[in-house]
């Protein structure tokens, strides 16, 4: 079975163990959250950096079954 992990809006396919390592590294070394709040009109955007709370910044792995992986691999990139 494969795992999907999303970065910058793109889902990357990898082995579950590799994806778990990435999630573990992010959880281990990321102690702060950055957020940019878009403002309407001429107001400047607000940029915030703050300590990550226990329920913030959680990573999630999405699993890709062998059947779905094979079907998607066969379909390829598309036009």
C-alpha angles and dihedrals in degrees: 000000000000132000131223120217120182126221124170092349094306121111112220122204118222143141113289092243092054093048090049090053091054092049090048092051092049091048092047100047104029108086098154137055125219120203132176115204113204115222128205125246120349095340113120118244117258117235118199134187118182143153114284113248123217092263098042131091096015115167123220131200119212115207123224115203118225090247094052091044091053092047093048092045090052091050091052126186099324127206 
